[in-house]
Amino acid sequence: MRVDSSGVGIEYDVTGPDDGRPVLLLHGFPDTGRLWSAQTAALAGAGYRVIVPDQRGYGRSDKPAEVDAYNIVSLAMDAVAVLDAAGAERAHVVGHDWGAAVAWAVAAFAPDRVDHLVALSVGHPLSFATAGFAQREKSWYMLLFQFEGIAEQWLSADGWANFRAWSHYPDADSVIADLDADGSLTPGLNWYRANVHPRVLLEPPLDLPPVQAPTMGVWSSGDFALTEAQMTGSSAYVEGPWRYERLDGPGHWMQLEVPDEVNRLLLDFLPR
Protein backbone atom coordinates (compact mmCIF):
# COMPACT_ATOMS: atom_id res chain seq x y z
CA MET A 1 0.00 0.00 0.00
CA ARG A 2 1.12 3.55 -0.64
CA VAL A 3 0.17 6.99 0.65
CA ASP A 4 1.22 10.46 -0.48
CA SER A 5 2.57 12.50 2.42
CA SER A 6 2.99 16.09 1.23
CA GLY A 7 4.40 14.86 -2.07
CA VAL A 8 6.48 11.99 -0.65
CA GLY A 9 5.28 8.46 -1.31
CA ILE A 10 5.33 6.19 1.75
CA GLU A 11 4.89 2.44 1.33
CA TYR A 12 3.36 0.46 4.16
CA ASP A 13 2.01 -3.00 4.94
CA VAL A 14 -0.96 -4.00 7.06
CA THR A 15 -1.14 -7.38 8.76
CA GLY A 16 -3.75 -8.87 11.06
CA PRO A 17 -7.54 -8.74 11.40
CA ASP A 18 -9.37 -5.73 10.00
CA ASP A 19 -11.12 -5.17 13.32
CA GLY A 20 -7.95 -5.46 15.41
CA ARG A 21 -6.58 -2.64 17.56
CA PRO A 22 -4.15 -0.71 15.28
CA VAL A 23 -0.44 -0.75 16.10
CA LEU A 24 2.00 1.39 14.10
CA LEU A 25 5.62 0.15 14.07
CA LEU A 26 8.31 2.69 13.11
CA HIS A 27 11.86 1.59 12.26
CA GLY A 28 15.03 3.68 12.34
CA PHE A 29 18.51 3.71 10.77
CA PRO A 30 19.49 1.71 8.74
CA ASP A 31 16.39 -0.46 8.55
CA THR A 32 13.16 -0.96 6.65
CA GLY A 33 9.87 -2.24 7.99
CA ARG A 34 11.38 -5.71 7.76
CA LEU A 35 13.04 -5.04 11.13
CA TRP A 36 9.69 -5.75 12.76
CA SER A 37 8.99 -9.17 11.24
CA ALA A 38 9.00 -11.01 14.59
CA GLN A 39 6.88 -8.35 16.27
CA THR A 40 4.44 -8.17 13.35
CA ALA A 41 3.84 -11.91 13.53
CA ALA A 42 3.35 -11.88 17.31
CA LEU A 43 1.07 -8.84 17.36
CA ALA A 44 -1.04 -9.91 14.40
CA GLY A 45 -1.32 -13.39 15.91
CA ALA A 46 -2.65 -11.79 19.10
CA GLY A 47 -5.36 -9.97 17.17
CA TYR A 48 -3.83 -6.54 16.56
CA ARG A 49 -3.95 -4.81 13.17
CA VAL A 50 -0.26 -4.10 12.53
CA ILE A 51 0.76 -1.19 10.29
CA VAL A 52 4.41 -1.14 9.20
CA PRO A 53 5.78 1.55 6.87
CA ASP A 54 9.14 1.91 5.21
CA GLN A 55 9.90 5.41 6.47
CA ARG A 56 10.92 8.06 3.95
CA GLY A 57 14.39 7.44 2.57
CA TYR A 58 14.18 3.68 3.03
CA GLY A 59 13.03 0.59 1.19
CA ARG A 60 10.15 1.10 -1.20
CA SER A 61 9.33 4.63 -0.02
CA ASP A 62 10.43 7.82 -1.76
CA LYS A 63 13.87 9.29 -1.06
CA PRO A 64 13.85 13.08 -1.34
CA ALA A 65 17.22 14.60 -2.17
CA GLU A 66 16.93 17.63 0.12
CA VAL A 67 18.37 17.20 3.61
CA ASP A 68 15.59 19.24 5.22
CA ALA A 69 13.01 16.83 3.81
CA TYR A 70 14.01 14.57 6.72
CA ASN A 71 13.25 16.99 9.54
CA ILE A 72 11.39 15.48 12.48
CA VAL A 73 8.14 17.34 11.79
CA SER A 74 7.93 15.96 8.25
CA LEU A 75 8.71 12.48 9.53
CA ALA A 76 5.94 12.72 12.11
CA MET A 77 3.54 13.90 9.40
CA ASP A 78 4.41 10.78 7.40
CA ALA A 79 3.34 8.62 10.33
CA VAL A 80 0.04 10.48 10.63
CA ALA A 81 -0.50 10.15 6.86
CA VAL A 82 0.00 6.39 7.12
CA LEU A 83 -2.54 6.20 9.95
CA ASP A 84 -5.00 8.21 7.85
CA ALA A 85 -4.52 5.97 4.83
CA ALA A 86 -4.91 2.84 6.93
CA GLY A 87 -8.13 4.16 8.44
CA ALA A 88 -6.70 4.24 11.96
CA GLU A 89 -8.03 7.24 13.87
CA ARG A 90 -6.09 6.18 16.94
CA ALA A 91 -3.29 3.63 17.27
CA HIS A 92 -0.63 2.29 19.57
CA VAL A 93 2.67 3.67 18.28
CA VAL A 94 5.93 1.75 18.72
CA GLY A 95 9.28 3.09 17.53
CA HIS A 96 12.92 2.02 17.60
CA ASP A 97 16.03 4.15 17.07
CA TRP A 98 15.02 7.11 14.84
CA GLY A 99 11.58 5.52 14.70
CA ALA A 100 11.33 6.11 18.44
CA ALA A 101 12.18 9.78 17.93
CA VAL A 102 9.39 9.98 15.37
CA ALA A 103 7.02 8.18 17.75
CA TRP A 104 7.79 10.71 20.50
CA ALA A 105 7.08 13.54 18.05
CA VAL A 106 3.77 12.03 16.92
CA ALA A 107 2.68 11.59 20.54
CA ALA A 108 3.59 15.22 21.29
CA PHE A 109 2.19 16.89 18.17
CA ALA A 110 -0.82 14.63 17.50
CA PRO A 111 -1.83 13.30 20.93
CA ASP A 112 -5.33 12.40 19.77
CA ARG A 113 -3.82 9.83 17.35
CA VAL A 114 -1.73 7.93 19.93
CA ASP A 115 -3.32 5.43 22.30
CA HIS A 116 -0.21 3.94 23.94
CA LEU A 117 3.40 4.81 23.11
CA VAL A 118 6.42 2.49 23.22
CA ALA A 119 9.95 3.84 22.70
CA LEU A 120 12.67 1.25 22.19
CA SER A 121 16.29 2.34 22.79
CA VAL A 122 15.82 6.09 22.17
CA GLY A 123 14.33 8.29 24.85
CA HIS A 124 12.46 11.55 24.53
CA PRO A 125 14.37 14.03 22.32
CA LEU A 126 14.76 16.54 25.15
CA SER A 127 15.97 13.83 27.53
CA PHE A 128 18.48 12.69 24.91
CA ALA A 129 19.70 16.25 24.40
CA THR A 130 20.27 16.79 28.14
CA ALA A 131 21.66 13.34 29.02
CA GLY A 132 25.16 14.68 29.57
CA PHE A 133 28.69 13.99 28.38
CA ALA A 134 28.41 10.19 28.58
CA GLN A 135 25.70 10.29 25.93
CA ARG A 136 27.67 12.72 23.78
CA GLU A 137 30.61 10.32 23.88
CA LYS A 138 28.42 7.48 22.65
CA SER A 139 27.00 9.77 19.93
CA TRP A 140 30.39 10.53 18.35
CA TYR A 141 29.29 9.04 15.03
CA MET A 142 26.54 11.65 14.66
CA LEU A 143 29.24 14.25 13.99
CA LEU A 144 30.93 12.01 11.42
CA PHE A 145 27.59 11.49 9.69
CA GLN A 146 27.32 15.24 9.03
CA PHE A 147 30.11 15.05 6.43
CA GLU A 148 28.36 14.33 3.15
CA GLY A 149 30.20 11.86 0.99
CA ILE A 150 32.84 11.17 3.62
CA ALA A 151 30.42 9.37 5.93
CA GLU A 152 29.06 7.32 3.05
CA GLN A 153 32.56 6.32 1.99
CA TRP A 154 33.66 5.52 5.54
CA LEU A 155 30.68 3.26 6.19
CA SER A 156 30.79 1.38 2.88
CA ALA A 157 34.57 1.00 2.32
CA ASP A 158 36.20 -2.44 2.36
CA GLY A 159 32.95 -4.36 2.09
CA TRP A 160 31.23 -2.12 4.66
CA ALA A 161 33.82 -3.07 7.28
CA ASN A 162 33.34 0.09 9.34
CA PHE A 163 29.56 -0.23 9.25
CA ARG A 164 29.82 -3.80 10.50
CA ALA A 165 32.24 -2.91 13.30
CA TRP A 166 30.34 0.21 14.39
CA SER A 167 26.74 -1.02 14.21
CA HIS A 168 27.07 -4.54 15.66
CA TYR A 169 24.11 -5.36 13.41
CA PRO A 170 23.10 -9.02 13.90
CA ASP A 171 22.39 -9.65 10.20
CA ALA A 172 24.67 -7.10 8.57
CA ASP A 173 24.71 -8.76 5.14
CA SER A 174 20.94 -8.39 4.74
CA VAL A 175 20.72 -4.77 5.80
CA ILE A 176 23.75 -3.85 3.65
CA ALA A 177 22.10 -5.52 0.67
CA ASP A 178 18.99 -3.42 1.31
CA LEU A 179 21.01 -0.20 1.58
CA ASP A 180 22.74 -0.99 -1.72
CA ALA A 181 19.63 -2.10 -3.57
CA ASP A 182 17.43 0.76 -2.38
CA GLY A 183 20.01 3.56 -2.44
CA SER A 184 19.11 4.35 1.18
CA LEU A 185 22.48 5.18 2.71
CA THR A 186 22.56 8.91 1.96
CA PRO A 187 18.82 9.40 2.67
CA GLY A 188 19.29 7.53 5.96
CA LEU A 189 22.22 9.73 6.92
CA ASN A 190 20.14 12.77 6.02
CA TRP A 191 17.95 12.01 9.05
CA TYR A 192 21.02 12.86 11.16
CA ARG A 193 21.94 15.86 9.03
CA ALA A 194 18.46 17.34 9.29
CA ASN A 195 17.94 16.79 13.02
CA VAL A 196 21.23 16.52 14.96
CA HIS A 197 23.55 18.93 13.16
CA PRO A 198 26.04 20.53 15.62
CA ARG A 199 24.15 23.81 15.31
CA VAL A 200 21.38 22.36 17.49
CA LEU A 201 23.75 22.82 20.45
CA LEU A 202 23.30 26.57 20.02
CA GLU A 203 19.64 26.66 19.02
CA PRO A 204 16.61 26.70 21.34
CA PRO A 205 15.39 23.15 22.05
CA LEU A 206 12.54 21.71 20.03
CA ASP A 207 9.22 22.78 21.55
CA LEU A 208 7.49 19.48 22.24
CA PRO A 209 4.29 19.40 24.32
CA PRO A 210 4.34 16.79 27.11
CA VAL A 211 3.26 13.30 26.07
CA GLN A 212 -0.21 12.46 27.34
CA ALA A 213 -0.34 8.79 26.31
CA PRO A 214 0.63 5.94 28.61
CA THR A 215 4.26 5.36 27.67
CA MET A 216 6.77 2.53 28.03
CA GLY A 217 10.47 3.07 27.48
CA VAL A 218 12.68 0.03 26.89
CA TRP A 219 16.47 0.16 27.01
CA SER A 220 18.98 -2.69 26.64
CA SER A 221 22.21 -2.74 28.63
CA GLY A 222 24.37 -3.75 25.66
CA ASP A 223 23.38 -0.71 23.58
CA PHE A 224 26.55 0.77 22.07
CA ALA A 225 24.95 4.10 21.17
CA LEU A 226 22.63 5.06 24.01
CA THR A 227 22.89 5.51 27.76
CA GLU A 228 20.27 4.41 30.22
CA ALA A 229 19.93 7.96 31.51
CA GLN A 230 18.53 9.30 28.25
CA MET A 231 15.70 6.76 28.52
CA THR A 232 14.94 6.99 32.23
CA GLY A 233 15.04 10.78 32.04
CA SER A 234 12.18 10.65 29.54
CA SER A 235 9.70 10.34 32.39
CA ALA A 236 10.03 14.11 32.95
CA TYR A 237 8.38 14.71 29.57
CA VAL A 238 5.48 12.29 29.98
CA GLU A 239 2.31 13.41 31.76
CA GLY A 240 0.59 10.08 31.15
CA PRO A 241 1.52 6.90 33.05
CA TRP A 242 5.21 6.01 32.62
CA ARG A 243 6.75 2.53 32.65
CA TYR A 244 10.42 1.70 32.26
CA GLU A 245 11.84 -1.70 31.30
CA ARG A 246 15.53 -2.61 31.22
CA LEU A 247 16.71 -5.62 29.23
CA ASP A 248 20.04 -6.89 30.56
CA GLY A 249 22.39 -8.26 27.91
CA PRO A 250 21.00 -7.41 24.46
CA GLY A 251 22.51 -4.72 22.26
CA HIS A 252 20.85 -1.97 20.28
CA TRP A 253 18.92 -4.32 17.97
CA MET A 254 16.75 -5.84 20.67
CA GLN A 255 13.96 -6.86 18.28
CA LEU A 256 16.42 -9.12 16.46
CA GLU A 257 18.48 -10.31 19.43
CA VAL A 258 15.69 -11.06 21.93
CA PRO A 259 12.44 -10.94 19.92
CA ASP A 260 10.50 -13.02 22.43
CA GLU A 261 11.34 -10.59 25.25
CA VAL A 262 10.33 -7.58 23.16
CA ASN A 263 7.12 -9.29 22.09
CA ARG A 264 6.30 -10.17 25.70
CA LEU A 265 6.65 -6.54 26.76
CA LEU A 266 4.55 -5.26 23.87
CA LEU A 267 1.76 -7.76 24.45
CA ASP A 268 1.76 -6.98 28.16
CA PHE A 269 1.67 -3.20 27.72
CA LEU A 270 -0.58 -2.59 24.71
CA PRO A 271 -4.32 -2.95 25.36
CA ARG A 272 -6.25 -5.10 22.93
Contacts in CASP RR format, 6 or more apart in sequence:
PFRMAT RR
TARGET T0000
AUTHOR 0000-0000-0000
METHOD contacts of the structure
MODEL  1
MRVDSSGVGIEYDVTGPDDGRPVLLLHGFPDTGRLWSAQTAALAGAGYRV
IVPDQRGYGRSDKPAEVDAYNIVSLAMDAVAVLDAAGAERAHVVGHDWGA
AVAWAVAAFAPDRVDHLVALSVGHPLSFATAGFAQREKSWYMLLFQFEGI
AEQWLSADGWANFRAWSHYPDADSVIADLDADGSLTPGLNWYRANVHPRV
LLEPPLDLPPVQAPTMGVWSSGDFALTEAQMTGSSAYVEGPWRYERLDGP
GHWMQLEVPDEVNRLLLDFLPR
1 11 0 8 1.000
1 12 0 8 1.000
1 13 0 8 1.000
1 14 0 8 1.000
1 85 0 8 1.000
1 86 0 8 1.000
2 9 0 8 1.000
2 10 0 8 1.000
2 11 0 8 1.000
2 12 0 8 1.000
3 9 0 8 1.000
3 10 0 8 1.000
3 12 0 8 1.000
3 81 0 8 1.000
3 82 0 8 1.000
3 84 0 8 1.000
3 85 0 8 1.000
4 10 0 8 1.000
4 81 0 8 1.000
5 56 0 8 1.000
5 74 0 8 1.000
5 77 0 8 1.000
5 78 0 8 1.000
5 81 0 8 1.000
5 82 0 8 1.000
6 74 0 8 1.000
6 77 0 8 1.000
6 81 0 8 1.000
7 62 0 8 1.000
8 56 0 8 1.000
8 61 0 8 1.000
8 62 0 8 1.000
8 64 0 8 1.000
8 69 0 8 1.000
8 74 0 8 1.000
8 78 0 8 1.000
9 56 0 8 1.000
9 61 0 8 1.000
9 62 0 8 1.000
10 53 0 8 1.000
10 54 0 8 1.000
10 55 0 8 1.000
10 56 0 8 1.000
10 61 0 8 1.000
10 62 0 8 1.000
10 78 0 8 1.000
10 81 0 8 1.000
10 82 0 8 1.000
11 53 0 8 1.000
11 54 0 8 1.000
11 59 0 8 1.000
11 60 0 8 1.000
11 61 0 8 1.000
12 51 0 8 1.000
12 52 0 8 1.000
12 53 0 8 1.000
12 54 0 8 1.000
12 82 0 8 1.000
12 85 0 8 1.000
12 86 0 8 1.000
13 33 0 8 1.000
13 51 0 8 1.000
13 52 0 8 1.000
13 53 0 8 1.000
14 49 0 8 1.000
14 50 0 8 1.000
14 51 0 8 1.000
14 52 0 8 1.000
14 86 0 8 1.000
15 40 0 8 1.000
15 44 0 8 1.000
15 49 0 8 1.000
15 50 0 8 1.000
15 52 0 8 1.000
16 44 0 8 1.000
16 45 0 8 1.000
16 47 0 8 1.000
16 48 0 8 1.000
16 49 0 8 1.000
16 50 0 8 1.000
17 44 0 8 1.000
17 47 0 8 1.000
17 49 0 8 1.000
18 49 0 8 1.000
19 49 0 8 1.000
20 47 0 8 1.000
20 48 0 8 1.000
20 49 0 8 1.000
20 272 0 8 1.000
21 47 0 8 1.000
21 48 0 8 1.000
21 49 0 8 1.000
21 91 0 8 1.000
21 92 0 8 1.000
21 115 0 8 1.000
21 270 0 8 1.000
21 271 0 8 1.000
21 272 0 8 1.000
22 48 0 8 1.000
22 49 0 8 1.000
22 50 0 8 1.000
22 51 0 8 1.000
22 83 0 8 1.000
22 86 0 8 1.000
22 87 0 8 1.000
22 88 0 8 1.000
22 90 0 8 1.000
22 91 0 8 1.000
22 92 0 8 1.000
23 43 0 8 1.000
23 48 0 8 1.000
23 49 0 8 1.000
23 50 0 8 1.000
23 51 0 8 1.000
23 91 0 8 1.000
23 92 0 8 1.000
23 93 0 8 1.000
23 94 0 8 1.000
23 270 0 8 1.000
24 51 0 8 1.000
24 52 0 8 1.000
24 53 0 8 1.000
24 79 0 8 1.000
24 82 0 8 1.000
24 83 0 8 1.000
24 88 0 8 1.000
24 91 0 8 1.000
24 92 0 8 1.000
24 93 0 8 1.000
24 94 0 8 1.000
25 33 0 8 1.000
25 36 0 8 1.000
25 39 0 8 1.000
25 40 0 8 1.000
25 50 0 8 1.000
25 51 0 8 1.000
25 52 0 8 1.000
25 94 0 8 1.000
25 95 0 8 1.000
26 53 0 8 1.000
26 55 0 8 1.000
26 79 0 8 1.000
26 93 0 8 1.000
26 94 0 8 1.000
26 95 0 8 1.000
26 96 0 8 1.000
26 99 0 8 1.000
26 100 0 8 1.000
26 102 0 8 1.000
26 103 0 8 1.000
27 33 0 8 1.000
27 35 0 8 1.000
27 36 0 8 1.000
27 54 0 8 1.000
27 55 0 8 1.000
27 58 0 8 1.000
27 95 0 8 1.000
27 96 0 8 1.000
27 97 0 8 1.000
27 98 0 8 1.000
27 99 0 8 1.000
28 35 0 8 1.000
28 55 0 8 1.000
28 58 0 8 1.000
28 95 0 8 1.000
28 96 0 8 1.000
28 97 0 8 1.000
28 98 0 8 1.000
28 99 0 8 1.000
28 100 0 8 1.000
28 191 0 8 1.000
29 97 0 8 1.000
29 98 0 8 1.000
29 188 0 8 1.000
29 189 0 8 1.000
29 191 0 8 1.000
29 192 0 8 1.000
30 58 0 8 1.000
30 163 0 8 1.000
30 167 0 8 1.000
30 169 0 8 1.000
30 175 0 8 1.000
30 178 0 8 1.000
30 179 0 8 1.000
30 184 0 8 1.000
30 185 0 8 1.000
30 188 0 8 1.000
31 58 0 8 1.000
31 96 0 8 1.000
31 97 0 8 1.000
31 175 0 8 1.000
32 54 0 8 1.000
32 58 0 8 1.000
32 59 0 8 1.000
32 60 0 8 1.000
32 178 0 8 1.000
32 182 0 8 1.000
32 184 0 8 1.000
33 52 0 8 1.000
33 53 0 8 1.000
33 54 0 8 1.000
33 58 0 8 1.000
34 178 0 8 1.000
35 96 0 8 1.000
35 255 0 8 1.000
35 256 0 8 1.000
36 50 0 8 1.000
36 52 0 8 1.000
36 255 0 8 1.000
38 255 0 8 1.000
38 256 0 8 1.000
38 259 0 8 1.000
38 262 0 8 1.000
38 263 0 8 1.000
39 50 0 8 1.000
39 94 0 8 1.000
39 255 0 8 1.000
39 259 0 8 1.000
39 262 0 8 1.000
39 263 0 8 1.000
39 266 0 8 1.000
40 50 0 8 1.000
40 52 0 8 1.000
42 259 0 8 1.000
42 263 0 8 1.000
42 266 0 8 1.000
42 267 0 8 1.000
43 50 0 8 1.000
43 263 0 8 1.000
43 266 0 8 1.000
43 267 0 8 1.000
43 270 0 8 1.000
44 50 0 8 1.000
46 267 0 8 1.000
46 272 0 8 1.000
47 272 0 8 1.000
48 92 0 8 1.000
48 270 0 8 1.000
48 272 0 8 1.000
49 86 0 8 1.000
49 88 0 8 1.000
51 82 0 8 1.000
51 83 0 8 1.000
51 86 0 8 1.000
51 88 0 8 1.000
51 91 0 8 1.000
53 61 0 8 1.000
53 78 0 8 1.000
53 79 0 8 1.000
53 82 0 8 1.000
54 60 0 8 1.000
54 61 0 8 1.000
55 61 0 8 1.000
55 75 0 8 1.000
55 78 0 8 1.000
55 98 0 8 1.000
55 99 0 8 1.000
55 102 0 8 1.000
56 62 0 8 1.000
56 63 0 8 1.000
56 64 0 8 1.000
56 69 0 8 1.000
56 70 0 8 1.000
56 74 0 8 1.000
56 75 0 8 1.000
56 78 0 8 1.000
56 187 0 8 1.000
57 63 0 8 1.000
57 64 0 8 1.000
57 70 0 8 1.000
57 184 0 8 1.000
57 187 0 8 1.000
57 188 0 8 1.000
57 190 0 8 1.000
58 182 0 8 1.000
58 184 0 8 1.000
58 187 0 8 1.000
58 188 0 8 1.000
59 178 0 8 1.000
59 182 0 8 1.000
59 184 0 8 1.000
60 182 0 8 1.000
63 182 0 8 1.000
63 183 0 8 1.000
63 184 0 8 1.000
63 187 0 8 1.000
64 70 0 8 1.000
64 187 0 8 1.000
67 190 0 8 1.000
67 193 0 8 1.000
67 194 0 8 1.000
68 194 0 8 1.000
69 190 0 8 1.000
69 194 0 8 1.000
70 187 0 8 1.000
70 188 0 8 1.000
70 190 0 8 1.000
70 191 0 8 1.000
70 193 0 8 1.000
70 194 0 8 1.000
70 195 0 8 1.000
71 194 0 8 1.000
71 195 0 8 1.000
72 101 0 8 1.000
72 102 0 8 1.000
72 105 0 8 1.000
72 125 0 8 1.000
72 194 0 8 1.000
72 195 0 8 1.000
72 206 0 8 1.000
73 105 0 8 1.000
73 109 0 8 1.000
75 98 0 8 1.000
75 101 0 8 1.000
75 102 0 8 1.000
75 105 0 8 1.000
75 191 0 8 1.000
76 102 0 8 1.000
76 105 0 8 1.000
76 106 0 8 1.000
76 109 0 8 1.000
76 110 0 8 1.000
78 102 0 8 1.000
79 93 0 8 1.000
79 102 0 8 1.000
79 103 0 8 1.000
79 106 0 8 1.000
80 106 0 8 1.000
80 110 0 8 1.000
80 113 0 8 1.000
83 89 0 8 1.000
83 91 0 8 1.000
83 113 0 8 1.000
89 113 0 8 1.000
90 112 0 8 1.000
90 113 0 8 1.000
90 114 0 8 1.000
90 115 0 8 1.000
91 113 0 8 1.000
91 114 0 8 1.000
91 115 0 8 1.000
92 114 0 8 1.000
92 115 0 8 1.000
92 116 0 8 1.000
92 117 0 8 1.000
92 118 0 8 1.000
92 270 0 8 1.000
92 271 0 8 1.000
93 103 0 8 1.000
93 106 0 8 1.000
93 107 0 8 1.000
93 113 0 8 1.000
93 114 0 8 1.000
93 115 0 8 1.000
93 116 0 8 1.000
93 117 0 8 1.000
93 118 0 8 1.000
93 213 0 8 1.000
94 103 0 8 1.000
94 117 0 8 1.000
94 118 0 8 1.000
94 120 0 8 1.000
94 266 0 8 1.000
94 270 0 8 1.000
95 102 0 8 1.000
95 103 0 8 1.000
95 118 0 8 1.000
95 119 0 8 1.000
95 120 0 8 1.000
96 120 0 8 1.000
96 121 0 8 1.000
96 122 0 8 1.000
96 254 0 8 1.000
96 255 0 8 1.000
97 120 0 8 1.000
97 121 0 8 1.000
97 122 0 8 1.000
97 252 0 8 1.000
98 122 0 8 1.000
98 191 0 8 1.000
99 122 0 8 1.000
100 119 0 8 1.000
100 120 0 8 1.000
100 121 0 8 1.000
100 122 0 8 1.000
100 123 0 8 1.000
101 122 0 8 1.000
101 123 0 8 1.000
101 125 0 8 1.000
101 195 0 8 1.000
103 117 0 8 1.000
103 118 0 8 1.000
103 119 0 8 1.000
104 117 0 8 1.000
104 119 0 8 1.000
104 122 0 8 1.000
104 123 0 8 1.000
104 124 0 8 1.000
104 125 0 8 1.000
104 208 0 8 1.000
104 211 0 8 1.000
105 125 0 8 1.000
105 208 0 8 1.000
106 113 0 8 1.000
106 114 0 8 1.000
107 114 0 8 1.000
107 117 0 8 1.000
107 211 0 8 1.000
107 212 0 8 1.000
107 213 0 8 1.000
107 215 0 8 1.000
108 208 0 8 1.000
108 209 0 8 1.000
108 210 0 8 1.000
108 211 0 8 1.000
109 208 0 8 1.000
109 209 0 8 1.000
111 209 0 8 1.000
111 211 0 8 1.000
111 212 0 8 1.000
111 213 0 8 1.000
114 213 0 8 1.000
115 213 0 8 1.000
115 271 0 8 1.000
116 213 0 8 1.000
116 214 0 8 1.000
116 215 0 8 1.000
116 216 0 8 1.000
116 269 0 8 1.000
116 270 0 8 1.000
116 271 0 8 1.000
117 211 0 8 1.000
117 213 0 8 1.000
117 214 0 8 1.000
117 215 0 8 1.000
117 216 0 8 1.000
118 215 0 8 1.000
118 216 0 8 1.000
118 217 0 8 1.000
118 218 0 8 1.000
118 265 0 8 1.000
118 266 0 8 1.000
118 269 0 8 1.000
118 270 0 8 1.000
119 215 0 8 1.000
119 216 0 8 1.000
119 217 0 8 1.000
119 218 0 8 1.000
119 231 0 8 1.000
119 234 0 8 1.000
120 217 0 8 1.000
120 218 0 8 1.000
120 254 0 8 1.000
120 255 0 8 1.000
120 262 0 8 1.000
121 218 0 8 1.000
121 219 0 8 1.000
121 220 0 8 1.000
121 223 0 8 1.000
121 225 0 8 1.000
121 226 0 8 1.000
121 231 0 8 1.000
121 252 0 8 1.000
121 254 0 8 1.000
122 128 0 8 1.000
122 226 0 8 1.000
122 230 0 8 1.000
122 231 0 8 1.000
123 217 0 8 1.000
123 226 0 8 1.000
123 230 0 8 1.000
123 231 0 8 1.000
123 233 0 8 1.000
123 234 0 8 1.000
124 208 0 8 1.000
124 211 0 8 1.000
124 233 0 8 1.000
124 234 0 8 1.000
124 236 0 8 1.000
124 237 0 8 1.000
124 238 0 8 1.000
125 206 0 8 1.000
125 208 0 8 1.000
126 205 0 8 1.000
126 206 0 8 1.000
126 208 0 8 1.000
126 237 0 8 1.000
127 229 0 8 1.000
127 230 0 8 1.000
127 231 0 8 1.000
127 233 0 8 1.000
127 234 0 8 1.000
127 236 0 8 1.000
127 237 0 8 1.000
128 135 0 8 1.000
128 230 0 8 1.000
129 200 0 8 1.000
129 205 0 8 1.000
131 227 0 8 1.000
131 229 0 8 1.000
131 230 0 8 1.000
131 233 0 8 1.000
132 229 0 8 1.000
134 227 0 8 1.000
134 229 0 8 1.000
135 226 0 8 1.000
135 227 0 8 1.000
135 229 0 8 1.000
135 230 0 8 1.000
138 224 0 8 1.000
138 225 0 8 1.000
138 226 0 8 1.000
138 227 0 8 1.000
139 196 0 8 1.000
139 225 0 8 1.000
141 166 0 8 1.000
141 225 0 8 1.000
142 192 0 8 1.000
142 196 0 8 1.000
143 198 0 8 1.000
144 150 0 8 1.000
144 151 0 8 1.000
144 154 0 8 1.000
145 151 0 8 1.000
145 189 0 8 1.000
145 192 0 8 1.000
145 193 0 8 1.000
146 192 0 8 1.000
146 193 0 8 1.000
146 197 0 8 1.000
146 198 0 8 1.000
148 186 0 8 1.000
148 189 0 8 1.000
148 193 0 8 1.000
149 186 0 8 1.000
151 189 0 8 1.000
152 185 0 8 1.000
152 186 0 8 1.000
152 189 0 8 1.000
154 162 0 8 1.000
155 162 0 8 1.000
155 163 0 8 1.000
155 166 0 8 1.000
155 185 0 8 1.000
156 163 0 8 1.000
156 185 0 8 1.000
159 176 0 8 1.000
160 172 0 8 1.000
160 176 0 8 1.000
163 169 0 8 1.000
163 172 0 8 1.000
163 176 0 8 1.000
164 172 0 8 1.000
166 224 0 8 1.000
167 252 0 8 1.000
168 224 0 8 1.000
168 251 0 8 1.000
168 252 0 8 1.000
168 253 0 8 1.000
169 175 0 8 1.000
169 253 0 8 1.000
170 253 0 8 1.000
170 256 0 8 1.000
170 257 0 8 1.000
171 256 0 8 1.000
178 184 0 8 1.000
179 185 0 8 1.000
208 237 0 8 1.000
210 237 0 8 1.000
210 238 0 8 1.000
210 239 0 8 1.000
211 237 0 8 1.000
211 238 0 8 1.000
211 239 0 8 1.000
211 240 0 8 1.000
212 239 0 8 1.000
212 240 0 8 1.000
213 240 0 8 1.000
214 240 0 8 1.000
214 241 0 8 1.000
214 242 0 8 1.000
214 243 0 8 1.000
214 269 0 8 1.000
215 234 0 8 1.000
215 238 0 8 1.000
215 240 0 8 1.000
215 241 0 8 1.000
215 242 0 8 1.000
215 243 0 8 1.000
216 242 0 8 1.000
216 243 0 8 1.000
216 244 0 8 1.000
216 245 0 8 1.000
216 265 0 8 1.000
216 269 0 8 1.000
217 231 0 8 1.000
217 234 0 8 1.000
217 243 0 8 1.000
217 244 0 8 1.000
217 245 0 8 1.000
218 231 0 8 1.000
218 244 0 8 1.000
218 245 0 8 1.000
218 246 0 8 1.000
218 247 0 8 1.000
218 254 0 8 1.000
218 262 0 8 1.000
218 265 0 8 1.000
219 226 0 8 1.000
219 228 0 8 1.000
219 231 0 8 1.000
219 232 0 8 1.000
219 244 0 8 1.000
219 245 0 8 1.000
219 246 0 8 1.000
219 247 0 8 1.000
220 246 0 8 1.000
220 247 0 8 1.000
220 248 0 8 1.000
220 249 0 8 1.000
220 250 0 8 1.000
220 251 0 8 1.000
220 252 0 8 1.000
220 254 0 8 1.000
220 257 0 8 1.000
220 258 0 8 1.000
221 228 0 8 1.000
221 246 0 8 1.000
221 247 0 8 1.000
221 248 0 8 1.000
221 249 0 8 1.000
221 250 0 8 1.000
221 251 0 8 1.000
222 249 0 8 1.000
222 250 0 8 1.000
222 251 0 8 1.000
222 252 0 8 1.000
223 251 0 8 1.000
223 252 0 8 1.000
224 251 0 8 1.000
224 252 0 8 1.000
225 252 0 8 1.000
226 252 0 8 1.000
228 246 0 8 1.000
231 244 0 8 1.000
232 244 0 8 1.000
234 242 0 8 1.000
235 242 0 8 1.000
235 244 0 8 1.000
243 269 0 8 1.000
245 265 0 8 1.000
247 254 0 8 1.000
247 258 0 8 1.000
247 261 0 8 1.000
250 257 0 8 1.000
250 258 0 8 1.000
250 261 0 8 1.000
251 257 0 8 1.000
254 261 0 8 1.000
254 262 0 8 1.000
255 262 0 8 1.000
END
